[in-house]
C-alpha cells in the first residue's frame, strides 16, 4: 500500500487537520497541514476550524491542544511520550515542593513555571498555584513576568532551560537535589532536576572539533543544552528561532553547526550546515510515528473508532488551562 497516497485521499475526504512537529521524520512532517514548534502548533491547532486534530508529536503536545480546545477531538498516530516530560509527575512535583517547604520556603512564596514539555496534570498543579507554562521561545518573557511577583521561581522540569535563562538574566539558579539546600534557598530560580536526553548529547569537545576544523563556523544551539554548551555558543534559540536565524539571518555561504534534533537540522538548508555531534541526535519518541500510523489514525476517523484519542480529566483541563492561558496572555 502507498500510505502517502492514501493519506492524501483521506485528508481531502475528512474534517481533519494534521499537525506535525519539526522533529518528526521527513515523510510524516511532509503530511502536516500545520508544522512548527510546540507553541506555534498549539496556537494554530486551537485556531483550526477542523473538528478533528491529528497531532504528530509527543503526548504532552496533544494534551495541550485538548486542554485549550476541549471541544476538538484530538488523536495521535502514536502516543509517544517525551522523556523529559516523563521525568516529572504530580508526585515528584509535590515531593520537590516539600523539600522547599521543609527548608522554610512556603508555597505562597513560590511561583512555579513549567516548560511546555510536561503533562497536563503537572500543568494543572502549576495552574493551581497561579503559575505559568512557558516554551523555549518565550521563557525569557514568562520568567521576567513571574519575577514581578517577588516570589521564588520554581522551574520544572528542564534544569538546563532554567539555568540558561537565569544566566542570561544575571540571576542565581540552583537545582533541587543536586545543589546544597542553602544555595537553593538563596537562588532566584530554583530548578527541578530534569533534562532532554537528546540535547545532552552535545559536548564541548564537539564544539572544539568544529571550531578547529572551520575557525569561522557559527555554533547555534537550543537552550535545552547544558550550560557549558550554551555559554560557548554564538547563537542560542528555540527551534523556530534557530530556523529563522540559519535560513534568513546568515548567508548561505556561512558555515553553521547546530546543536538540536537531527531531523530538524537536516531539513534546514542543503549546504554549510552541520550537526553538533559525533552521533545522530535523533529524538527516539518523536521518531516513533510512521506514515502507517498516520494512515491508521485517519482511517479510525473514517470508521468512527477514533483510535489513540487524547482524553484529559475535566479538573485537569480546568487548572492546566489557567497556566496555559497565563502564558498566552503574556
C-alpha positions, 0 to 999 in steps of 0.5 A: 500500500502507498500510505502517502497516497492514501493519506492524501485521499483521506485528508481531502475526504475528512474534517481533519487537520494534521499537525506535525512537529519539526522533529518528526521524520521527513515523510510524516512532517511532509503530511502536516497541514500545520508544522512548527514548534510546540507553541506555534502548533498549539496556537494554530491547532486551537485556531483550526476550524477542523473538528478533528486534530491529528497531532504528530508529536509527543503526548504532552503536545496533544494534551495541550491542544485538548486542554485549550480546545476541549471541544476538538477531538484530538488523536495521535498516530502514536502516543509517544511520550517525551522523556523529559516530560516523563521525568516529572509527575504530580508526585515528584512535583509535590515531593520537590515542593516539600523539600522547599517547604521543609527548608522554610520556603512556603508555597505562597512564596513560590511561583512555579513555571513549567516548560511546555514539555510536561503533562497536563496534570503537572500543568494543572498543579502549576495552574493551581498555584497561579503559575505559568507554562512557558516554551523555549521561545518565550521563557525569557518573557514568562520568567521576567513576568513571574519575577514581578511577583517577588516570589521564588521561581520554581522551574520544572522540569528542564534544569538546563532551560532554567539555568540558561535563562537565569544566566542570561538574566544575571540571576542565581539558579540552583537545582533541587537535589543536586545543589546544597539546600542553602544555595537553593534557598538563596537562588532566584530560580530554583530548578527541578532536576530534569533534562532532554536526553537528546540535547545532552548529547552535545559536548564541548569537545564537539564544539572544539572539533568544529571550531578547529576544523572551520575557525569561522563556523557559527555554533547555534544551539537550543537552550535545552543544552547544558550550560557549558554548551550554551555559554560557548555558543554564538547563537542560542534559540528555540527551534523556530528561532534557530530556523529563522536565524540559519535560513534568513539571518546568515548567508548561505555561504556561512558555515553553521553547526547546530546543536538540536534534533537531527531531523530538524537540522537536516531539513534546514538548508542543503549546504554549510550546515552541520550537526553538533555531534559525533552521533545522530541526535535523533529524538527516539519518541518523536521518531516513533510515528510512521506514515502507517500510523498516520494512515491508521489514525485517519482511517479510525476517523473514517470508521468512527473508532477514533483510535489513540484519542487524547482524553484529559480529566475535566479538573485537569483541563480546568487548572492546566488551562489557567497556566496555559492561558497565563502564558498566552496572555503574556 
